[in-house]
Amino acid sequence: MELNKEELKQAGLPFLLMIAGAGMSVLFIIIFSELAEEMLENEINAIDEAVIQRINLIENGTLDQITIFVTELGSVWFLSLCTLAAVIALWVKAKDKLGILFLLMAIGGGGALTKLLKHLYGRGRPSINPEIDAIGYSFPSGHSMGSLIFYGFIAYLIVRSARKPITKWIAIFVAGFLVVWIGFTRIYLGAHFPSDVLAGHLAGAIWLTITILTLEWIKWQRGNFIKVTRVFKRIINK
């Protein structure tokens, strides 16, 4: 029986990508663990202070106003409204129950994980300022983690559904730009140390990857598990 290479490609490629994603999650976990250990042992303080001093050199009134606006794009209230809007859009456009479920899991689970990690490490902030949500513990940055999870998941949904490559790349670029900008504002406004922001991005990437991998696994099992099994049986029987 002749091996159907196209069938193997269509069914097996997503599986290989999931394995690669799992490997990335492990890498992110290792880096986060190392960063957290250095933070607890105060080994990263000098780097934090050096970065903050450099950023302080570019402070000005215009940038102050821009960063105050941009930082709100990663706030709990704003991401909550955006999540609600995304849920409505997913339901109206495609009645995507799985997409809605996993979007809510990504945001809700990410929020719970943020609180858990903050209380676990208990790091104080550079400064306290309720006007920019600079309250509570500092490590990891909730704005950085939440924005990466939300904008990253929205970019994933667009990449998954869009037909034109340019649309996919725009989604990835915009999401990445927002995540980096929001992270920068948290340092600029004195709400977080740079290592807090990096930790937020790493923790967000871990949770986002796990969420997407789980969703992809469910979708893959629905349509491709039987195909892959059949193809591998052909390989064994050749």
C-alpha positions, 0 to 999 in steps of 0.5 A: 500500500502506497504511503500518502505523504500529503496525508502524513503532512496534514495530520502529522505537522500539527503534532510535531508543532505541538511537540515543539511548543511543549519544548518551548514551555519547558525552556521558558519554565527553566529560564523563569526558575533561574530568574526567580532564583537570582531575584530571591538571592538579590543577584539581579538587583544591579542589572535592574538598577542599571536598566532603571537608571538608563530609562530615567535618562529619557523621562519627559512630560510627553512620554509620561502621558504616553506611558500612562495611557499605554499602561492601561492597555494591560490593566485588569479592567481593560483586558476584562472589557476586551475579553468580553468583546472577544467572547461576543465576537467569537460567538457572533462570528463563528459560535466558536465554543472551544475558542471562547472556553480557552480564551476564558481559561487563558485569562482567568487561569493567568490571573490566578497564576499571577496572584499565586506567583506574587504571593509566593515570591513576595517581592516589594515594588520600586514604588507604590502608586495606586493610580497606575495599579502599582500596589501589592507585590511586584514579581512577576508583573501582572500587566506584562503577564496579562497582556502577553496572554490576552494579546498573544491568544488573540493573535493566535486566533487570528493566525489560526483563522486568517487566510492572508499571510499579511493578516497573520503577520500584522496580528503577530506584530501588533500583539508583540508591539503592545506587549513590549510597550506595556512592559516598558511602561511598567518600568518607566512609571516605576511600577516594576523592576525590569526583572519583574517585567521579564518574569511576567513575560516568561510566566505569560508565555508558559501559560499561553503556550500550555493553553494553546497546546491543550486547545490544539491537542483537542482539535488535532485529536478530533480530526487527525489522530485516526489519520496519523495512526493509519499512516504509521501503520502503513509505514510499519507494514511496508 
